[in-house]
Amino acid sequence: MTSILQFSDIHFGVEDREAMAAVKDYSDSLAPDVVVICGDITQDGKTSEFKSARDWIARFSGPKVITPGNHDIPVYGVFQRLFDPFGRYNKYIAPLSDGVYIDESVAIFPYNTSRGIQAKLDWSLGVVDVADLKRVTDAFSYLPPRVLKLLAVHHPLIYPPNTPLSGDTKNGHAAMDMLGTADIGGILSGHVHTPFVIERTPKKSEILSIGSGTLSTRIRGKPASFNHVEVSKDDVKVTAIDWINGHFVRQETWRKDRAPLQKTGP
């Protein structure tokens, strides 16, 4: 069994300070093997925000897999956005990441879907270079089938229905099809600020799309939250843990094994 904490959209600068102060003690009770952070660690990509994020992330002593989000690119630094969009992220956050995580149950590897500039008005949307992503997945093709391969990104490759934020990740559908041929079992993401689990079936494969909520004050119809993902040789269980009235509460739980995806809870 592998225990994974999945955080996203922490947005230091507008973080939920009470939740952030309490999450470390609560998460210790879950005995995580690895912490995954799916981007938007800061609000405006400011140095002060990155320093606060660095100090908070460093409190988690175990392995970490981290990928940046669109908010981790400096909002007000035009020169940096154009020529060094991830300079601050690379200085303050990247050294805390183990890059990839592999054990007997799972392999987790990050992929950056954010860009400093794009040839469209909305630069907050994600982009996938399918050939580049294939090179990443090919590097893990040697792993046996019993190891569940998980891709950690910021933007959902295909946005879930019925969420408060819609969008279009460039080349997302093509990337999903490619992942369907690469024996990828799941995609960990954020960006929409609400938790979700959807089973995708590209190229006759089965891929769980697992989205984490936000630990910021920028909530969208759901409380601040994070995910607890448990992977065994028999199933995958995802539990959304919400911050409600000053306490973390286990809410929705999804479970996937050889049967269709099941959901329990409110």
Buried (B, 14 or more C-beta within 10 A) or exposed (E): EBBBBBBBBBBBBBBBEEBBEBBEEBBEEBEBBBBBBBBBBBBBBBEEBBBBBBEBBEEBEEBBBBBBBBBBBBBEBEEBBEEBBBBBBEEBBBEBBBEBBBEEBBBBBBBBBBBBEBEEEEBBBBBBBBEEBBEBBEEBEEBEEEBBBBBBBBBBBBBBEEBEBEBBBBBBBBBBBBBBEBBBBBBBBBBBBBBBBBEBEBEEBBBBBBBBBBBBBBBEEBBBBBBBBBBEEEEBBBBBBBBEEEEBEEBBBBBBEEEEBEEEEE
